[in-house]
């Protein structure tokens, strides 16, 4: 069997306008003090791929337009809703008041492993992804409804933030289908 690579025109992708108007996956990504502009751009691309509801950029996390974000986002900053909020903890409290289930993605005591996590049907969730070195701030973890951990077996026990976003977004997306 031969597999011919599809051309972009054959993929049936939405236009930016169609993506903006489409029904969204009820998942919000909160970036808590992310340093890498390439990671930020990659999270935009992942959010576009799964039609995620929104991205919140918090603290030192850079905002579009920025050439290094655009380099990896490839236009996804136009199709994904986003907002900058200075304080992650304030945002988590606000989201919880709005009825959003907020989960920190981190390695922590009594964390739920991702493979065991079951999203509440018809419930908007927010996943907080932390700084590349320090992770999610403890005060944000304390304010979250819970912690989700991606099981890992290697020596480093850490994933790049962009990879983490891809793993948790895909997992959520396929579990709510």
C-alpha positions as CSV (number, residue, x, y, z in Angstrom):
1,X,0.0,0.0,0.0
2,X,1.3,3.4,-0.9
3,X,0.5,6.5,1.1
4,X,0.5,9.8,-0.9
5,X,1.1,12.8,1.3
6,X,-1.9,15.1,1.2
7,X,-1.6,18.7,0.0
8,X,-2.8,21.4,2.3
9,X,-5.7,22.2,0.0
10,X,-6.9,18.5,0.4
11,X,-7.0,18.7,4.2
12,X,-10.4,20.4,4.4
13,X,-9.2,22.8,7.1
14,X,-11.3,25.7,8.4
15,X,-10.5,29.2,7.4
16,X,-9.5,31.6,10.3
17,X,-13.0,32.9,10.3
18,X,-14.6,29.5,10.4
19,X,-12.3,28.4,13.2
20,X,-13.2,31.5,15.2
21,X,-16.9,30.8,14.8
22,X,-16.7,27.0,15.3
23,X,-18.1,25.3,18.4
24,X,-15.2,25.1,20.8
25,X,-13.9,22.3,22.9
26,X,-14.7,23.3,26.5
27,X,-11.0,23.6,27.5
28,X,-9.0,26.7,28.5
29,X,-5.3,26.7,28.6
30,X,-3.6,28.9,31.3
31,X,0.1,29.6,30.7
32,X,1.6,30.5,34.1
33,X,4.8,32.5,33.5
34,X,6.1,30.7,30.4
35,X,9.5,32.0,29.3
36,X,9.9,30.4,25.9
37,X,8.3,32.3,23.0
38,X,8.5,29.1,20.9
39,X,6.5,27.2,23.6
40,X,3.9,29.9,23.6
41,X,3.5,29.7,19.8
42,X,3.3,25.9,19.9
43,X,0.5,26.0,22.5
44,X,-1.4,28.3,20.1
45,X,-1.0,25.7,17.3
46,X,-2.2,22.9,19.6
47,X,-5.1,25.0,20.8
48,X,-6.1,25.7,17.2
49,X,-5.8,22.0,16.2
50,X,-8.3,21.0,18.9
51,X,-10.5,24.1,18.7
52,X,-9.8,25.0,22.4
53,X,-12.0,27.7,23.9
54,X,-9.2,30.1,25.0
55,X,-5.7,30.7,26.1
56,X,-4.8,32.9,29.0
57,X,-1.3,34.3,29.0
58,X,-0.2,35.2,32.6
59,X,2.7,36.9,34.3
60,X,5.9,37.0,32.2
61,X,4.3,35.0,29.4
62,X,4.8,37.1,26.2
63,X,1.9,38.1,24.0
64,X,1.3,38.2,20.3
65,X,2.3,39.7,18.1
66,X,5.9,38.7,18.5
67,X,8.0,37.2,15.8
68,X,9.2,34.3,17.8
69,X,5.6,33.4,18.9
70,X,4.4,33.8,15.3
71,X,7.3,31.6,14.0
72,X,5.8,28.5,15.7
73,X,2.2,29.6,15.9
74,X,1.9,29.9,12.1
75,X,-1.1,32.1,12.3
76,X,-2.9,30.4,15.2
77,X,-2.8,33.6,17.2
78,X,-5.5,34.8,14.8
79,X,-7.8,31.7,15.1
80,X,-7.5,31.1,18.9
81,X,-9.0,33.5,21.4
82,X,-6.5,34.7,24.0
83,X,-6.3,37.2,26.8
84,X,-3.4,38.5,28.9
85,X,-3.9,38.5,32.7
86,X,-1.1,39.6,35.0
87,X,-1.8,37.4,38.0
88,X,-2.4,33.7,37.5
89,X,-3.9,33.2,41.0
90,X,-6.5,36.0,40.5
91,X,-7.4,34.3,37.1
92,X,-7.8,30.9,38.7
93,X,-10.1,32.3,41.4
94,X,-12.2,34.2,38.7
95,X,-12.5,31.1,36.6
96,X,-13.6,29.0,39.5
97,X,-16.3,31.6,40.4
98,X,-17.5,31.3,36.8
99,X,-18.0,27.6,37.3
100,X,-14.8,26.4,35.4
101,X,-13.1,23.3,36.7
102,X,-9.5,24.4,37.2
103,X,-6.7,21.7,37.2
104,X,-3.0,22.3,37.5
105,X,-0.8,20.1,35.3
106,X,2.0,19.2,37.7
107,X,3.7,16.6,39.7
108,X,2.3,16.8,43.2
109,X,1.1,14.7,46.1
110,X,-2.3,13.0,45.4
111,X,-2.3,14.1,41.8
112,X,-4.6,12.2,39.4
113,X,-2.7,10.5,36.6
114,X,-3.8,11.8,33.2
115,X,-4.9,8.3,32.1
116,X,-7.3,8.1,35.1
117,X,-8.6,11.7,34.8
118,X,-12.2,11.8,33.5
119,X,-13.5,15.3,32.5
120,X,-17.0,16.2,33.7
121,X,-19.3,16.1,30.7
122,X,-20.5,19.5,29.5
123,X,-18.2,21.2,32.0
124,X,-15.6,23.8,30.9
125,X,-12.2,22.9,32.2
126,X,-9.0,25.0,32.5
127,X,-5.6,23.4,32.6
128,X,-2.8,25.5,34.1
129,X,0.7,24.9,32.7
130,X,3.6,26.3,34.6
131,X,7.0,27.8,34.1
132,X,9.6,25.6,32.3
133,X,11.8,25.6,35.4
134,X,9.6,26.2,38.4
135,X,6.4,24.6,37.2
136,X,3.0,25.8,38.4
137,X,3.2,28.2,41.4
138,X,2.2,26.4,44.7
139,X,-0.5,29.1,45.4
140,X,-2.1,28.3,42.0
141,X,-2.0,24.6,42.8
142,X,-3.6,25.2,46.2
143,X,-6.4,27.2,44.5
144,X,-7.0,24.6,41.8
145,X,-9.7,22.0,42.0
146,X,-7.0,19.4,41.6
147,X,-3.7,18.3,40.0
148,X,-3.3,16.1,36.9
149,X,0.1,14.4,36.4
150,X,1.3,12.9,33.2
151,X,2.8,9.5,34.1
152,X,6.5,9.3,33.0
153,X,9.1,6.6,33.3
154,X,12.3,8.3,32.2
155,X,15.1,9.8,34.2
156,X,14.1,13.4,33.8
157,X,10.5,13.2,34.8
158,X,9.6,16.3,32.9
159,X,8.2,17.2,29.5
160,X,8.6,20.4,27.5
161,X,5.6,22.7,28.1
162,X,4.5,22.5,24.4
163,X,4.6,18.7,24.5
164,X,2.6,18.8,27.8
165,X,0.0,21.0,26.2
166,X,-0.3,18.7,23.2
167,X,-0.7,15.6,25.4
168,X,-3.3,17.0,27.8
169,X,-5.3,18.8,25.0
170,X,-5.4,15.6,22.9
171,X,-6.4,13.5,25.9
172,X,-9.2,15.9,26.9
173,X,-10.4,16.2,23.3
174,X,-10.6,12.5,22.7
175,X,-12.3,11.8,26.1
176,X,-15.1,14.2,25.5
177,X,-15.9,12.9,22.0
